[in-house]
């Protein structure tokens, strides 16, 4: 397992993005993507951070590609995503 820290911008309110994020969690869990944390910057709810446990960086990339339409529909601006990977 690796830990992925994703930082990105959203085009809608955090509440709207979070609702879509929660709705997609069963799909993510079935795919082996587990959320540890999500939140936004204190003074800017459109800058979001999500921390995930995933099988590998490649696994996360495949999940993002397979679910890109749903992720984008949530308000996630895909081209703003910065990914950091950590291993233990």
Secondary structure, DSSP 8 states (H G I E B T S, - for coil): -EEEEEEEEESS-HHHHHHHHHHHHHHHHHTT-EEEEEEEETTEEEEEEEEEEES-HHHHHHHHHHTHHHHHHTTEEEEEEEEEEE--
